[in-house]
Amino acid sequence: ALQAGIQEIYDDVRELLLNFRSRLPDAGLYQAIAVVVDKFQQQTGIAIEFECVGQGVPLSREQQLQILFIVQEALSNIRKHADADSVTIRIEDGRNFELSITDDGEGFDMEELAQQSESHIGLHIMQERSTSINAQLTVRSVQGQGTCVQLCLSEEHRHAA
């Protein structure tokens, strides 16, 4: 089962790389997220509200790419596990860059999850990606009350494109 899960992640990532490596710089991060959001809504029928506030210092291409992957991974987790009706993605782009992805799905028990290493491989990947760009990733979930993934990239770690 773990092998299949890893294969699925590789496939997701490969598809993303093909789709976005070439397009990210011209379209920009918000545009790229909007494409991911549209595709997710079409595939799952789950409504997503996507809002961006502010316009801070541009992010480097690497930061944009990692943030895009984190959004994709969070949505992939929602699709596979959450049984959600709606998702909200909000970006506050001020001095810090703050992203939150909140779903109204079934959530999970954080402590229980900590004991099942392979079932939250997606969370590990998001954590590694955020660490690679010096961002803080926080995941909060309560069983029966949905999940919120938050990423904060502080002003001193932003790098202009």
Secondary structure as UniProt FT lines:
FT   HELIX           2..20
FT   TURN            21..23
FT   HELIX           24..44
FT   STRAND          47..53
FT   HELIX           61..77
FT   HELIX           78..82
FT   STRAND          86..93
FT   STRAND          97..103
FT   HELIX           110..114
FT   HELIX           118..120
FT   HELIX           121..132
FT   TURN            133..134
FT   STRAND          136..141
FT   TURN            143..144
FT   STRAND          147..153
FT   HELIX           155..157
//
